[in-house]
Amino acid sequence: MTSNETFIDELVKLTAESPNPFSKDFWIRCFAHIMNMCVQDILKSVSDLLQQLRHLVIAIRASPQRIQKFLKMLAYFNLTGFNYD
């Protein structure tokens, strides 16, 4: 059994109880490869967003005035309850 076949068998098991279970009848041989490419693209997008978030946090923390303005924005949007340290 190939690793792709193992993957498809596991996908069938994992989705058996879902409203739209996956069936081997719909298996396209390159399905696992396509899924891998999709996940890689998603991870790249998330990685880019996390990098932007890191830059934003660094910029906010670089200035006491920015920290205060950020805390005021949290309060304005009723997002208080975060412990800023």
The first five atom37 places (N, CA, C, CB, O) and aatype in JSON, in Angstrom:
{
  "aatype": [12, 16, 15, 2, 6, 16, 13, 9, 3, 6, 10, 19, 11, 10, 16, 0, 6, 15, 14, 2, 14, 13, 15, 11, 3, 13, 17, 9, 1, 4, 13, 0, 8, 9, 12, 2, 12, 4, 19, 5, 3, 9, 10, 11, 15, 19, 15, 3, 10, 10, 5, 5, 10, 1, 8, 10, 19, 9, 0, 9, 1, 0, 15, 14, 5, 1, 9, 5, 11, 13, 10, 11, 12, 10, 0, 18, 13, 2, 10, 16, 7, 13, 2, 18, 3],
  "atom_mask": [
    [1, 1, 1, 1, 1],
    [1, 1, 1, 1, 1],
    [1, 1, 1, 1, 1],
    [1, 1, 1, 1, 1],
    [1, 1, 1, 1, 1],
    [1, 1, 1, 1, 1],
    [1, 1, 1, 1, 1],
    [1, 1, 1, 1, 1],
    [1, 1, 1, 1, 1],
    [1, 1, 1, 1, 1],
    [1, 1, 1, 1, 1],
    [1, 1, 1, 1, 1],
    [1, 1, 1, 1, 1],
    [1, 1, 1, 1, 1],
    [1, 1, 1, 1, 1],
    [1, 1, 1, 1, 1],
    [1, 1, 1, 1, 1],
    [1, 1, 1, 1, 1],
    [1, 1, 1, 1, 1],
    [1, 1, 1, 1, 1],
    [1, 1, 1, 1, 1],
    [1, 1, 1, 1, 1],
    [1, 1, 1, 1, 1],
    [1, 1, 1, 1, 1],
    [1, 1, 1, 1, 1],
    [1, 1, 1, 1, 1],
    [1, 1, 1, 1, 1],
    [1, 1, 1, 1, 1],
    [1, 1, 1, 1, 1],
    [1, 1, 1, 1, 1],
    [1, 1, 1, 1, 1],
    [1, 1, 1, 1, 1],
    [1, 1, 1, 1, 1],
    [1, 1, 1, 1, 1],
    [1, 1, 1, 1, 1],
    [1, 1, 1, 1, 1],
    [1, 1, 1, 1, 1],
    [1, 1, 1, 1, 1],
    [1, 1, 1, 1, 1],
    [1, 1, 1, 1, 1],
    [1, 1, 1, 1, 1],
    [1, 1, 1, 1, 1],
    [1, 1, 1, 1, 1],
    [1, 1, 1, 1, 1],
    [1, 1, 1, 1, 1],
    [1, 1, 1, 1, 1],
    [1, 1, 1, 1, 1],
    [1, 1, 1, 1, 1],
    [1, 1, 1, 1, 1],
    [1, 1, 1, 1, 1],
    [1, 1, 1, 1, 1],
    [1, 1, 1, 1, 1],
    [1, 1, 1, 1, 1],
    [1, 1, 1, 1, 1],
    [1, 1, 1, 1, 1],
    [1, 1, 1, 1, 1],
    [1, 1, 1, 1, 1],
    [1, 1, 1, 1, 1],
    [1, 1, 1, 1, 1],
    [1, 1, 1, 1, 1],
    [1, 1, 1, 1, 1],
    [1, 1, 1, 1, 1],
    [1, 1, 1, 1, 1],
    [1, 1, 1, 1, 1],
    [1, 1, 1, 1, 1],
    [1, 1, 1, 1, 1],
    [1, 1, 1, 1, 1],
    [1, 1, 1, 1, 1],
    [1, 1, 1, 1, 1],
    [1, 1, 1, 1, 1],
    [1, 1, 1, 1, 1],
    [1, 1, 1, 1, 1],
    [1, 1, 1, 1, 1],
    [1, 1, 1, 1, 1],
    [1, 1, 1, 1, 1],
    [1, 1, 1, 1, 1],
    [1, 1, 1, 1, 1],
    [1, 1, 1, 1, 1],
    [1, 1, 1, 1, 1],
    [1, 1, 1, 1, 1],
    [1, 1, 1, 0, 1],
    [1, 1, 1, 1, 1],
    [1, 1, 1, 1, 1],
    [1, 1, 1, 1, 1],
    [1, 1, 1, 1, 1]
  ],
  "atom_positions": [
    [[0.84, -1.18, 0.0], [0.0, 0.0, 0.0], [0.89, 1.25, 0.0], [-0.96, 0.0, 1.23], [1.86, 1.32, 0.76]],
    [[0.57, 2.22, -0.85], [1.36, 3.44, -0.93], [0.95, 4.39, 0.2], [1.18, 4.13, -2.3], [-0.08, 4.2, 0.84]],
    [[1.78, 5.41, 0.42], [1.43, 6.39, 1.46], [0.18, 7.17, 1.06], [2.6, 7.36, 1.7], [-0.59, 7.58, 1.93]],
    [[-0.03, 7.38, -0.23], [-1.25, 8.06, -0.68], [-2.48, 7.23, -0.35], [-1.19, 8.34, -2.2], [-3.5, 7.76, 0.09]],
    [[-2.4, 5.92, -0.57], [-3.52, 5.05, -0.25], [-3.8, 5.06, 1.25], [-3.24, 3.61, -0.73], [-4.96, 5.06, 1.67]],
    [[-2.75, 5.07, 2.04], [-2.9, 5.14, 3.5], [-3.59, 6.45, 3.89], [-1.53, 5.03, 4.19], [-4.48, 6.46, 4.73]],
    [[-3.16, 7.54, 3.26], [-3.76, 8.85, 3.52], [-5.25, 8.83, 3.18], [-3.03, 9.95, 2.71], [-6.08, 9.3, 3.96]],
    [[-5.6, 8.31, 2.01], [-7.0, 8.26, 1.58], [-7.82, 7.4, 2.52], [-7.11, 7.74, 0.14], [-8.94, 7.77, 2.88]],
    [[-7.29, 6.25, 2.93], [-8.0, 5.39, 3.88], [-8.26, 6.13, 5.19], [-7.2, 4.1, 4.16], [-9.35, 6.03, 5.76]],
    [[-7.27, 6.88, 5.66], [-7.43, 7.64, 6.91], [-8.46, 8.75, 6.73], [-6.08, 8.22, 7.36], [-9.25, 9.02, 7.63]],
    [[-8.44, 9.41, 5.58], [-9.41, 10.47, 5.28], [-10.83, 9.9, 5.27], [-9.09, 11.15, 3.92], [-11.76, 10.53, 5.78]],
    [[-11.0, 8.73, 4.7], [-12.31, 8.07, 4.69], [-12.77, 7.81, 6.13], [-12.26, 6.73, 3.9], [-13.93, 8.05, 6.46]],
    [[-11.87, 7.32, 6.98], [-12.21, 7.05, 8.38], [-12.56, 8.33, 9.13], [-11.04, 6.34, 9.09], [-13.54, 8.38, 9.87]],
    [[-11.75, 9.38, 8.94], [-11.95, 10.63, 9.67], [-13.24, 11.33, 9.3], [-10.79, 11.56, 9.44], [-13.83, 12.02, 10.13]],
    [[-13.69, 11.16, 8.07], [-14.9, 11.87, 7.63], [-16.14, 10.98, 7.61], [-14.68, 12.44, 6.25], [-17.2, 11.42, 7.17]],
    [[-16.02, 9.74, 8.08], [-17.13, 8.79, 8.02], [-18.38, 9.3, 8.71], [-16.73, 7.47, 8.64], [-19.49, 9.06, 8.23]],
    [[-18.23, 10.0, 9.83], [-19.38, 10.48, 10.6], [-19.82, 11.89, 10.2], [-19.06, 10.45, 12.07], [-20.78, 12.42, 10.75]],
    [[-19.12, 12.5, 9.26], [-19.45, 13.88, 8.88], [-20.63, 13.9, 7.9], [-18.22, 14.59, 8.25], [-20.96, 12.87, 7.31]],
    [[-21.25, 15.06, 7.73], [-22.38, 15.16, 6.8], [-21.97, 14.84, 5.35], [-22.99, 16.55, 6.87], [-22.79, 14.37, 4.56]],
    [[-20.71, 15.11, 5.01], [-20.21, 14.84, 3.66], [-18.98, 13.95, 3.72], [-19.89, 16.16, 2.92], [-17.86, 14.44, 3.53]],
    [[-19.15, 12.68, 3.99], [-17.97, 11.81, 4.12], [-17.23, 11.68, 2.79], [-18.39, 10.43, 4.62], [-17.82, 11.71, 1.71]],
    [[-15.93, 11.53, 2.91], [-15.1, 11.33, 1.72], [-15.21, 9.87, 1.29], [-13.6, 11.72, 2.0], [-15.2, 8.97, 2.13]],
    [[-15.33, 9.66, 0.0], [-15.43, 8.31, -0.53], [-14.25, 8.03, -1.44], [-16.77, 8.11, -1.29], [-13.8, 8.9, -2.18]],
    [[-13.76, 6.81, -1.39], [-12.67, 6.42, -2.28], [-13.08, 6.53, -3.75], [-12.21, 5.0, -1.98], [-12.23, 6.63, -4.63]],
    [[-14.38, 6.52, -4.0], [-14.85, 6.66, -5.38], [-14.47, 8.01, -5.97], [-16.37, 6.48, -5.43], [-14.38, 8.16, -7.19]],
    [[-14.23, 9.0, -5.12], [-13.87, 10.34, -5.58], [-12.36, 10.58, -5.56], [-14.55, 11.38, -4.72], [-11.9, 11.68, -5.83]],
    [[-11.62, 9.55, -5.24], [-10.17, 9.69, -5.11], [-9.52, 9.98, -6.45], [-9.56, 8.43, -4.5], [-9.69, 9.24, -7.42]],
    [[-8.81, 11.04, -6.49], [-7.98, 11.39, -7.64], [-6.55, 11.13, -7.19], [-8.19, 12.9, -8.12], [-6.16, 11.58, -6.12]],
    [[-5.79, 10.43, -7.97], [-4.47, 9.98, -7.56], [-3.58, 11.09, -7.01], [-3.79, 9.32, -8.71], [-2.76, 10.83, -6.13]],
    [[-3.71, 12.29, -7.5], [-2.84, 13.37, -7.03], [-3.48, 14.16, -5.89], [-2.51, 14.31, -8.19], [-3.0, 15.24, -5.54]],
    [[-4.56, 13.65, -5.31], [-5.29, 14.37, -4.26], [-4.39, 14.74, -3.09], [-6.45, 13.52, -3.77], [-4.42, 15.88, -2.62]],
    [[-3.6, 13.8, -2.61], [-2.74, 14.08, -1.46], [-1.72, 15.17, -1.8], [-2.01, 12.79, -1.0], [-1.41, 16.02, -0.96]],
    [[-1.21, 15.14, -3.0], [-0.25, 16.17, -3.42], [-0.92, 17.54, -3.47], [0.34, 15.82, -4.8], [-0.34, 18.53, -3.02]],
    [[-2.12, 17.59, -4.0], [-2.86, 18.86, -4.07], [-3.16, 19.37, -2.67], [-4.18, 18.69, -4.88], [-3.01, 20.56, -2.39]],
    [[-3.57, 18.47, -1.77], [-3.82, 18.86, -0.39], [-2.56, 19.43, 0.25], [-4.33, 17.66, 0.42], [-2.61, 20.43, 0.96]],
    [[-1.44, 18.77, 0.01], [-0.17, 19.24, 0.56], [0.15, 20.65, 0.05], [0.96, 18.28, 0.2], [0.57, 21.5, 0.83]],
    [[-0.05, 20.89, -1.22], [0.22, 22.22, -1.77], [-0.7, 23.27, -1.15], [0.06, 22.22, -3.3], [-0.27, 24.39, -0.87]],
    [[-1.97, 22.91, -0.93], [-2.92, 23.84, -0.31], [-2.48, 24.17, 1.12], [-4.34, 23.23, -0.3], [-2.48, 25.34, 1.52]],
    [[-2.12, 23.15, 1.86], [-1.68, 23.36, 3.25], [-0.42, 24.21, 3.27], [-1.44, 22.01, 3.96], [-0.29, 25.1, 4.12]],
    [[0.51, 23.96, 2.38], [1.74, 24.77, 2.32], [1.41, 26.23, 2.04], [2.69, 24.22, 1.25], [2.01, 27.12, 2.65]],
    [[0.47, 26.49, 1.13], [0.06, 27.87, 0.84], [-0.59, 28.52, 2.06], [-0.91, 27.91, -0.34], [-0.34, 29.69, 2.36]],
    [[-1.42, 27.76, 2.76], [-2.08, 28.29, 3.96], [-1.03, 28.63, 5.01], [-3.11, 27.27, 4.52], [-1.07, 29.69, 5.63]],
    [[-0.09, 27.71, 5.22], [0.97, 27.96, 6.21], [1.79, 29.18, 5.84], [1.88, 26.73, 6.33], [2.18, 29.95, 6.72]],
    [[2.06, 29.37, 4.55], [2.81, 30.55, 4.12], [2.03, 31.82, 4.42], [3.14, 30.47, 2.61], [2.59, 32.81, 4.91]],
    [[0.73, 31.8, 4.14], [-0.12, 32.96, 4.42], [-0.15, 33.26, 5.91], [-1.54, 32.73, 3.91], [-0.02, 34.42, 6.32]],
    [[-0.32, 32.24, 6.72], [-0.35, 32.42, 8.17], [1.01, 32.93, 8.66], [-0.72, 31.1, 8.88], [1.07, 33.8, 9.53]],
    [[2.07, 32.41, 8.1], [3.41, 32.84, 8.48], [3.6, 34.32, 8.17], [4.47, 32.0, 7.76], [4.15, 35.06, 8.99]],
    [[3.15, 34.75, 6.99], [3.25, 36.17, 6.63], [2.44, 37.04, 7.59], [2.77, 36.38, 5.19], [2.9, 38.1, 8.01]],
    [[1.23, 36.59, 7.93], [0.39, 37.34, 8.87], [1.02, 37.4, 10.25], [-1.0, 36.72, 8.96], [0.98, 38.44, 10.91]],
    [[1.6, 36.3, 10.69], [2.26, 36.3, 12.0], [3.45, 37.24, 12.01], [2.71, 34.89, 12.37], [3.71, 37.92, 13.01]],
    [[4.19, 37.29, 10.92], [5.32, 38.2, 10.83], [4.85, 39.65, 10.91], [6.11, 37.97, 9.53], [5.47, 40.47, 11.59]],
    [[3.76, 39.98, 10.23], [3.2, 41.32, 10.3], [2.73, 41.64, 11.72], [2.03, 41.47, 9.31], [2.93, 42.75, 12.21]],
    [[2.12, 40.67, 12.37], [1.67, 40.86, 13.75], [2.85, 41.1, 14.67], [0.86, 39.64, 14.23], [2.78, 41.96, 15.55]],
    [[3.94, 40.36, 14.48], [5.15, 40.58, 15.29], [5.66, 42.01, 15.14], [6.25, 39.58, 14.89], [6.0, 42.65, 16.13]],
    [[5.7, 42.5, 13.89], [6.15, 43.87, 13.64], [5.24, 44.88, 14.33], [6.21, 44.15, 12.13], [5.71, 45.87, 14.89]],
    [[3.93, 44.63, 14.29], [2.98, 45.53, 14.93], [3.19, 45.56, 16.44], [1.53, 45.11, 14.61], [3.2, 46.63, 17.04]],
    [[3.37, 44.39, 17.04], [3.59, 44.33, 18.49], [4.87, 45.05, 18.87], [3.64, 42.86, 18.96], [4.9, 45.78, 19.86]],
    [[5.93, 44.86, 18.1], [7.2, 45.54, 18.36], [7.01, 47.05, 18.28], [8.29, 45.08, 17.36], [7.53, 47.8, 19.11]],
    [[6.26, 47.5, 17.26], [6.03, 48.94, 17.09], [5.23, 49.51, 18.26], [5.31, 49.22, 15.77], [5.53, 50.6, 18.75]],
    [[4.2, 48.79, 18.7], [3.37, 49.28, 19.81], [4.19, 49.32, 21.1], [2.13, 48.38, 20.0], [4.12, 50.3, 21.85]],
    [[4.96, 48.28, 21.36], [5.72, 48.2, 22.6], [6.92, 49.14, 22.64], [6.18, 46.78, 22.82], [7.53, 49.33, 23.69]],
    [[7.26, 49.72, 21.5], [8.43, 50.6, 21.43], [8.18, 51.96, 22.07], [8.85, 50.78, 19.99], [9.12, 52.72, 22.29]],
    [[6.93, 52.27, 22.38], [6.62, 53.6, 22.88], [5.52, 53.53, 23.93], [6.19, 54.53, 21.74], [4.49, 52.9, 23.71]],
    [[5.74, 54.17, 25.09], [4.68, 54.21, 26.11], [3.4, 54.87, 25.6], [5.18, 54.96, 27.36], [2.3, 54.48, 25.98]],
    [[3.55, 55.87, 24.73], [2.37, 56.54, 24.17], [1.57, 55.57, 23.28], [2.8, 57.79, 23.36], [0.34, 55.57, 23.32]],
    [[2.27, 54.76, 22.5], [1.58, 53.79, 21.64], [0.88, 52.73, 22.5], [2.57, 53.13, 20.66], [-0.22, 52.29, 22.17]],
    [[1.53, 52.33, 23.58], [0.92, 51.34, 24.48], [-0.38, 51.91, 25.05], [1.9, 50.96, 25.63], [-1.41, 51.23, 25.06]],
    [[-0.34, 53.16, 25.51], [-1.54, 53.78, 26.05], [-2.64, 53.89, 25.0], [-1.21, 55.16, 26.61], [-3.81, 53.62, 25.28]],
    [[-2.26, 54.29, 23.79], [-3.25, 54.41, 22.72], [-3.85, 53.04, 22.39], [-2.61, 55.03, 21.45], [-5.05, 52.93, 22.15]],
    [[-3.02, 52.0, 22.38], [-3.48, 50.64, 22.12], [-4.46, 50.2, 23.21], [-2.29, 49.67, 22.04], [-5.5, 49.61, 22.91]],
    [[-4.13, 50.48, 24.48], [-5.02, 50.12, 25.58], [-6.35, 50.86, 25.49], [-4.35, 50.4, 26.92], [-7.39, 50.3, 25.81]],
    [[-6.3, 52.12, 25.07], [-7.54, 52.89, 24.88], [-8.39, 52.26, 23.77], [-7.23, 54.37, 24.55], [-9.61, 52.2, 23.89]],
    [[-7.74, 51.8, 22.7], [-8.48, 51.16, 21.6], [-9.12, 49.86, 22.08], [-7.53, 50.88, 20.4], [-10.26, 49.56, 21.72]],
    [[-8.4, 49.1, 22.89], [-8.98, 47.87, 23.44], [-10.22, 48.19, 24.28], [-7.94, 47.12, 24.29], [-11.23, 47.5, 24.18]],
    [[-10.11, 49.24, 25.1], [-11.25, 49.62, 25.93], [-12.42, 50.1, 25.06], [-10.84, 50.73, 26.92], [-13.57, 49.78, 25.34]],
    [[-12.11, 50.85, 24.01], [-13.15, 51.36, 23.12], [-13.94, 50.2, 22.49], [-12.53, 52.23, 22.02], [-15.17, 50.27, 22.37]],
    [[-13.24, 49.15, 22.11], [-13.89, 48.0, 21.49], [-14.31, 46.94, 22.51], [-12.97, 47.37, 20.46], [-14.66, 45.81, 22.17]],
    [[-14.27, 47.34, 23.79], [-14.69, 46.47, 24.88], [-13.89, 45.16, 24.91], [-16.18, 46.17, 24.77], [-14.43, 44.08, 25.15]],
    [[-12.61, 45.29, 24.67], [-11.72, 44.13, 24.69], [-10.79, 44.18, 25.9], [-10.9, 44.07, 23.4], [-9.7, 43.62, 25.87]],
    [[-11.23, 44.83, 26.95], [-10.43, 44.88, 28.16], [-10.44, 43.49, 28.79], [-10.96, 45.95, 29.15], [-11.28, 42.66, 28.45]],
    [[-9.55, 43.26, 29.67], [-9.43, 41.94, 30.29], [-8.12, 41.28, 29.9], [0.0, 0.0, 0.0], [-7.75, 40.25, 30.45]],
    [[-7.43, 41.88, 28.95], [-6.12, 41.4, 28.59], [-5.12, 41.96, 29.59], [-5.75, 41.79, 27.14], [-5.2, 43.14, 29.95]],
    [[-4.21, 41.16, 30.02], [-3.19, 41.6, 30.95], [-1.96, 42.0, 30.14], [-2.86, 40.49, 32.0], [-1.26, 41.13, 29.61]],
    [[-1.68, 43.28, 30.05], [-0.55, 43.74, 29.27], [0.68, 43.84, 30.17], [-0.85, 45.1, 28.61], [0.71, 44.64, 31.11]],
    [[1.67, 43.03, 29.89], [2.95, 43.08, 30.61], [4.08, 42.91, 29.64], [3.03, 42.0, 31.71], [5.25, 42.93, 30.04]]
  ]
}
